[in-house]
Amino acid sequence: MKKYTIEDLRDIIVTLRGENGCPWDRVQTHQSLKKDMIEECYEAIDALDSGDDHAFANELGDVLLQVIFHSRLAEERGAFDFNDVLNEICTKLITRHTHVFGKDKAVSAEEALGQWEKNKKKEKNLDSYTAMLEDVPHYLPALMRSAKIQKKAASIGFDWKNTEGVYDKISEETEELREAVYDSNTDRIEEEYGDMLFSVVNLGRHLNLTPEIALTKASDKFIKRFKAMEEKTVAEGVDMANLTDEQFDRLWNSVKKA
């Protein structure tokens, strides 16, 4: 079986983008490929969690394809090429690991991360604490972005001292949301709901949990229990859509205990 190289992949993309290449590949742009890049990253994580190494390698290939594809698009418009991408990441790894390639010291993962953030701040010319928060990408999933913003704020001491303060904040935000709903204030409802979610993410950070992962597991658990509910109703010849609220409650509680 032929073993391909990174140069083979680059050549394939050049061919696909060429005059006699693929009609779909030839019309793609950076903007049209944005959602593909996001989706491929998520599919790679899904494959990782599946424990299937072949699937993981396959999906990592799709992620790499996005890098090569965007590099080729940039090369065609005279912006940069794949070699520039390689140069950028190698330079970044060296300049931010000054505790390995420089004179700084780090004996723990926490100290190493601190050096990375210090060098990143210097490299990006983030001259204020606010700039440090604003540097968190808007395209991150909202839960992930809020957790990163909170973590950066906490790094300078702006944080709850313990989880009790966070619990109190969640209760406060929940009550404010309840008041907004009672007043039928649409704009304020969204604002207070967002504040409540932000506080819940903060609690997860204090408990050393990753909100994205925790919510994904909760969603999977919901689907599993919903499936059990449907199986019960099918076995009894009942259409779930015809159940009353009380029947749904009893059915849900029964599958929770299973």
Steps between C-alpha positions, in 0.01 A plus 500: 500500500640840400608729783412857417685810622396853580628600156264246341209661681604845384529376142154339517346830610680685221356248252149525643518879478646489150332562163407133458436442870184451705216750439419512872859550619564770239222728627585483870617806694625565853148606598323203341732260685458653846223268613691199363802586713282524811316176423819305427647598837189378681497176300864441597413540869204265455731239347749547784231434759383192309834330572534400134855596406444442128198731503700755699785493245246533221335804655834663580571468129185701430621769741837506324323528167339823619843644583641401160190622316502843666875527444451432129222759476728754666787407268280555196426856609864568591446523876697205645559130441527183707869562571402831660247314716774260613732791572235676708424202723866404548588857590207521742594174676857618549426857609226398743696211654773725639527259793624238249668699222593806708615602846168486687421219746189288550491186713124436485225503241350805670826694480546397137151626416578823681812550286298425186238762590766754594679456168170499309400830661836653405489357145147630431571831670209454739573812703203480737304239693192583293694433179582160644127423532417646161762271343285194572353407156133577441466185288557270797187320621333737748553274803868453418553870433339610826712249696821632339400860571429414865830314531696797367320737737571262788872500411526858632293428811150597380321186617284349771703366790290183521203327340253633759525845343428350158193313631370827645563675168306232310207543741516877454506475119217243503281734703580792267403281202175409675423870550576578134266223386231625738535850350493356144810705416635313196839673483558465872392134495778420251751707698416336834493153343849565364616618845364182656680281244822698554475433874435128446812482281689672780387230742627230265838673484519507880419129507772430239241395244491581129153641420499373140579145610258503793214630284578250224478215752172640632359513146610142435340389827177674403493320163566165671212551744271632228573187297410283801173691534415447136583130517262463795216675319556305178490174696168609647364609160477863607603808301719725717345809344167408663632480857384749762744704710440269795569191288821657367613572858433144615670354194804728535539419870477128425781506242714718729490228763588224250 
